[in-house]
Amino acid sequence: MQFTVYVGTRRFLLTAPSFVLDRAQAAARRLAATVLIACKAPFQLEVADGSRYSSRVALIAPSVPRRRVLALDSDLLIFDIPLKSPEFVALEPAMQGDPVHCYEFERLAPLLPALQRAFAGEADCDEVQALFSAVAQLISGHPPAACQLDQRIEKAMQLINEMSFGEVSLEALAGRLHLS
C-alpha cells in the first residue's frame, strides 16, 4: 500500500488510498486533534463509546479513543493537529460537546486541488503548512491566529527541533535552558 507522510514541527499529515485501524480491544488515542478527509469514498469511524460515523470529513477531539477507522478506496488524508497550535486553537470551539464532528465535503471543496497535490506527494513544506491553516479555517470559520507562548516554552520547542532524537531529555532541556 502506498502512503505519504509529511512531518512538520509538532504535526504530521498522512495520506493513503486506503486506511484501516482496528483497535477494538485497545482503542487508540491521540493527544492531538485529528481531521480526517476522504477525497473519494466516505470512511467509517467507531469510537470507544460505540458511536459510529460515516463521513468524508470529520474533526476528532484529542484523547477520543478510536476503535476502528475503515477507509477503503477513500484517498484519505489524516491531519494531526497538536494542542495549542494556531490551528488547534481555531478548531477548539468546534470540538465542544460531541467528541466527533462530521462535515459535508463541499465545505472543503475549495481545497481539493491542494488536497490532491498533498495526496500525490507533490506538496512542499509551505504548501502543507498552508493546507493545515486552510483546513482549520474552513472548518472553524475563521483563520488560525498565532499563539503567544511563554518565551521559555518557545525556547524549549526550538531546542527540541534542533536536537537529535537521542539527545532530547528533560535533564538535557533543563540544563540548556537553565531551569531546575
C-alpha positions as a Markdown table, in Angstrom:
| # | Residue | x | y | z |
|---|---|---|---|---|
| 1 | Met | 0.0 | 0.0 | 0.0 |
| 2 | Gln | 1.3 | 3.4 | -0.9 |
| 3 | Phe | 1.2 | 6.3 | 1.5 |
| 4 | Thr | 2.8 | 9.6 | 2.1 |
| 5 | Val | 3.7 | 11.2 | 5.4 |
| 6 | Tyr | 4.5 | 14.9 | 5.8 |
| 7 | Val | 6.2 | 15.7 | 9.1 |
| 8 | Gly | 6.4 | 19.3 | 10.4 |
| 9 | Thr | 7.0 | 21.0 | 13.7 |
| 10 | Arg | 4.9 | 19.0 | 16.2 |
| 11 | Arg | 2.5 | 17.8 | 13.4 |
| 12 | Phe | 2.0 | 15.4 | 10.7 |
| 13 | Leu | -0.2 | 14.7 | 7.6 |
| 14 | Leu | -0.6 | 11.1 | 6.5 |
| 15 | Thr | -2.2 | 10.3 | 3.1 |
| 16 | Ala | -3.2 | 6.8 | 2.0 |
| 17 | Pro | -5.5 | 5.4 | -0.7 |
| 18 | Ser | -7.0 | 3.1 | 1.9 |
| 19 | Phe | -6.5 | 3.0 | 5.6 |
| 20 | Val | -7.6 | 0.5 | 8.3 |
| 21 | Leu | -7.2 | 0.9 | 12.0 |
| 22 | Asp | -8.7 | -1.9 | 14.1 |
| 23 | Arg | -8.2 | -1.5 | 17.8 |
| 24 | Ala | -11.4 | -2.9 | 19.1 |
| 25 | Gln | -9.7 | -4.4 | 22.2 |
| 26 | Ala | -7.4 | -1.4 | 23.0 |
| 27 | Ala | -8.7 | 1.8 | 21.4 |
| 28 | Ala | -6.1 | 4.2 | 20.0 |
| 29 | Arg | -5.9 | 7.7 | 21.4 |
| 30 | Arg | -4.1 | 10.8 | 20.0 |
| 31 | Leu | -3.1 | 13.7 | 22.3 |
| 32 | Ala | -4.0 | 16.0 | 19.4 |
| 33 | Ala | -7.0 | 16.9 | 17.3 |
| 34 | Thr | -7.4 | 14.9 | 14.2 |
| 35 | Val | -9.1 | 15.9 | 10.9 |
| 36 | Leu | -9.9 | 13.1 | 8.5 |
| 37 | Ile | -10.7 | 14.0 | 4.9 |
| 38 | Ala | -11.7 | 11.4 | 2.3 |
| 39 | Cys | -11.3 | 12.8 | -1.3 |
| 40 | Lys | -13.2 | 9.8 | -2.6 |
| 41 | Ala | -15.4 | 7.3 | -0.8 |
| 42 | Pro | -16.5 | 8.0 | 2.8 |
| 43 | Phe | -14.7 | 6.4 | 5.7 |
| 44 | Gln | -16.3 | 4.7 | 8.7 |
| 45 | Leu | -15.2 | 5.7 | 12.3 |
| 46 | Glu | -16.1 | 3.9 | 15.5 |
| 47 | Val | -15.1 | 5.4 | 18.9 |
| 48 | Ala | -14.9 | 3.6 | 22.3 |
| 49 | Asp | -18.4 | 4.5 | 23.4 |
| 50 | Gly | -19.8 | 2.6 | 20.4 |
| 51 | Ser | -20.7 | 5.7 | 18.4 |
| 52 | Arg | -20.3 | 5.2 | 14.7 |
| 53 | Tyr | -19.8 | 7.8 | 11.9 |
| 54 | Ser | -19.7 | 7.6 | 8.2 |
| 55 | Ser | -18.4 | 10.8 | 6.5 |
| 56 | Arg | -15.9 | 12.3 | 4.2 |
| 57 | Val | -14.8 | 14.9 | 6.7 |
| 58 | Ala | -14.5 | 14.6 | 10.5 |
| 59 | Leu | -12.9 | 16.5 | 13.3 |
| 60 | Ile | -12.0 | 14.3 | 16.3 |
| 61 | Ala | -11.2 | 15.9 | 19.6 |
| 62 | Pro | -8.0 | 15.0 | 21.5 |
| 63 | Ser | -7.9 | 11.8 | 23.6 |
| 64 | Val | -11.1 | 10.4 | 21.9 |
| 65 | Pro | -10.5 | 6.6 | 21.9 |
| 66 | Arg | -10.8 | 5.3 | 18.3 |
| 67 | Arg | -11.8 | 1.6 | 17.9 |
| 68 | Arg | -11.9 | 1.5 | 14.1 |
| 69 | Val | -11.3 | 3.6 | 11.1 |
| 70 | Leu | -12.1 | 1.9 | 7.8 |
| 71 | Ala | -11.3 | 3.9 | 4.7 |
| 72 | Leu | -11.3 | 1.7 | 1.6 |
| 73 | Asp | -10.5 | 3.5 | -1.7 |
| 74 | Ser | -11.1 | 6.8 | 0.1 |
| 75 | Asp | -7.9 | 8.7 | -0.7 |
| 76 | Leu | -7.7 | 9.6 | 2.9 |
| 77 | Leu | -5.8 | 12.5 | 4.5 |
| 78 | Ile | -5.2 | 12.5 | 8.2 |
| 79 | Phe | -4.2 | 15.8 | 9.8 |
| 80 | Asp | -2.7 | 15.5 | 13.2 |
| 81 | Ile | -3.1 | 18.9 | 14.8 |
| 82 | Pro | -1.1 | 19.5 | 18.0 |
| 83 | Leu | -2.5 | 21.0 | 21.2 |
| 84 | Lys | -2.1 | 24.8 | 21.4 |
| 85 | Ser | -1.1 | 25.2 | 17.8 |
| 86 | Pro | -2.8 | 28.0 | 16.0 |
| 87 | Glu | -4.9 | 25.5 | 14.1 |
| 88 | Phe | -5.9 | 23.7 | 17.3 |
| 89 | Val | -6.9 | 27.0 | 18.9 |
| 90 | Ala | -9.1 | 27.9 | 15.9 |
| 91 | Leu | -10.8 | 24.4 | 15.9 |
| 92 | Glu | -11.2 | 24.2 | 19.7 |
| 93 | Pro | -14.7 | 25.8 | 19.8 |
| 94 | Ala | -15.8 | 23.3 | 17.1 |
| 95 | Met | -14.7 | 20.4 | 19.4 |
| 96 | Gln | -17.0 | 21.4 | 22.2 |
| 97 | Gly | -19.7 | 18.9 | 23.1 |
| 98 | Asp | -19.5 | 15.9 | 20.9 |
| 99 | Pro | -16.1 | 14.2 | 20.6 |
| 100 | Val | -16.5 | 13.8 | 16.8 |
| 101 | His | -18.0 | 16.3 | 14.4 |
| 102 | Cys | -18.7 | 15.4 | 10.8 |
| 103 | Tyr | -18.9 | 17.9 | 8.0 |
| 104 | Glu | -20.0 | 17.9 | 4.4 |
| 105 | Phe | -17.1 | 17.5 | 2.0 |
| 106 | Glu | -18.4 | 20.5 | 0.0 |
| 107 | Arg | -17.2 | 22.7 | 2.9 |
| 108 | Leu | -13.6 | 21.8 | 1.9 |
| 109 | Ala | -14.2 | 21.7 | -1.8 |
| 110 | Pro | -12.1 | 24.8 | -2.4 |
| 111 | Leu | -9.1 | 22.9 | -1.1 |
| 112 | Leu | -9.5 | 19.9 | -3.5 |
| 113 | Pro | -6.6 | 20.8 | -5.8 |
| 114 | Ala | -4.2 | 21.3 | -2.8 |
| 115 | Leu | -5.5 | 18.1 | -1.1 |
| 116 | Gln | -4.8 | 16.2 | -4.3 |
| 117 | Arg | -1.3 | 17.6 | -4.6 |
| 118 | Ala | -0.6 | 16.6 | -1.0 |
| 119 | Phe | -2.1 | 13.2 | -1.6 |
| 120 | Ala | 0.1 | 12.7 | -4.7 |
| 121 | Gly | 3.2 | 13.5 | -2.6 |
| 122 | Glu | 3.8 | 16.7 | -4.6 |
| 123 | Ala | 3.3 | 19.4 | -1.9 |
| 124 | Asp | 6.2 | 21.2 | -0.4 |
| 125 | Cys | 6.5 | 22.2 | 3.3 |
| 126 | Asp | 5.0 | 25.7 | 2.8 |
| 127 | Glu | 2.0 | 24.1 | 0.9 |
| 128 | Val | 1.4 | 21.6 | 3.7 |
| 129 | Gln | 1.6 | 24.3 | 6.3 |
| 130 | Ala | -0.9 | 26.4 | 4.3 |
| 131 | Leu | -3.1 | 23.3 | 4.0 |
| 132 | Phe | -3.3 | 22.9 | 7.8 |
| 133 | Ser | -4.3 | 26.5 | 8.2 |
| 134 | Ala | -6.9 | 26.4 | 5.4 |
| 135 | Val | -8.5 | 23.2 | 6.7 |
| 136 | Ala | -8.7 | 24.8 | 10.2 |
| 137 | Gln | -10.2 | 28.0 | 8.7 |
| 138 | Leu | -12.8 | 26.2 | 6.5 |
| 139 | Ile | -14.0 | 24.1 | 9.5 |
| 140 | Ser | -13.9 | 26.8 | 12.1 |
| 141 | Gly | -15.0 | 29.7 | 10.0 |
| 142 | His | -12.0 | 31.9 | 10.9 |
| 143 | Pro | -8.3 | 31.9 | 10.2 |
| 144 | Pro | -5.9 | 30.5 | 12.8 |
| 145 | Ala | -4.2 | 33.2 | 14.8 |
| 146 | Ala | -0.6 | 32.9 | 16.1 |
| 147 | Cys | -0.5 | 31.8 | 19.7 |
| 148 | Gln | 1.7 | 33.7 | 22.1 |
| 149 | Leu | 3.7 | 31.2 | 24.2 |
| 150 | Asp | 5.9 | 31.8 | 27.2 |
| 151 | Gln | 9.4 | 32.5 | 25.9 |
| 152 | Arg | 10.8 | 29.6 | 27.9 |
| 153 | Ile | 8.4 | 27.2 | 26.2 |
| 154 | Glu | 9.3 | 28.6 | 22.8 |
| 155 | Lys | 13.0 | 28.2 | 23.5 |
| 156 | Ala | 12.4 | 24.6 | 24.7 |
| 157 | Met | 10.4 | 23.8 | 21.5 |
| 158 | Gln | 13.2 | 25.4 | 19.4 |
| 159 | Leu | 15.8 | 23.2 | 21.2 |
| 160 | Ile | 13.8 | 20.1 | 20.7 |
| 161 | Asn | 13.6 | 20.8 | 17.0 |
| 162 | Glu | 17.4 | 21.4 | 16.9 |
| 163 | Met | 18.5 | 18.4 | 19.0 |
| 164 | Ser | 18.7 | 14.8 | 17.7 |
| 165 | Phe | 16.0 | 12.4 | 18.9 |
| 166 | Gly | 18.5 | 10.6 | 21.2 |
| 167 | Glu | 19.6 | 13.8 | 22.8 |
| 168 | Val | 16.2 | 15.0 | 23.9 |
| 169 | Ser | 15.5 | 14.5 | 27.6 |
| 170 | Leu | 14.1 | 16.5 | 30.4 |
| 171 | Glu | 17.5 | 16.8 | 32.0 |
| 172 | Ala | 19.2 | 18.0 | 28.8 |
| 173 | Leu | 16.5 | 20.6 | 28.2 |
| 174 | Ala | 16.6 | 21.9 | 31.8 |
| 175 | Gly | 20.4 | 22.2 | 31.6 |
| 176 | Arg | 20.4 | 24.1 | 28.3 |
| 177 | Leu | 17.5 | 26.3 | 29.4 |
| 178 | His | 19.0 | 26.9 | 32.9 |
| 179 | Leu | 15.8 | 25.5 | 34.6 |
| 180 | Ser | 15.5 | 23.2 | 37.6 |
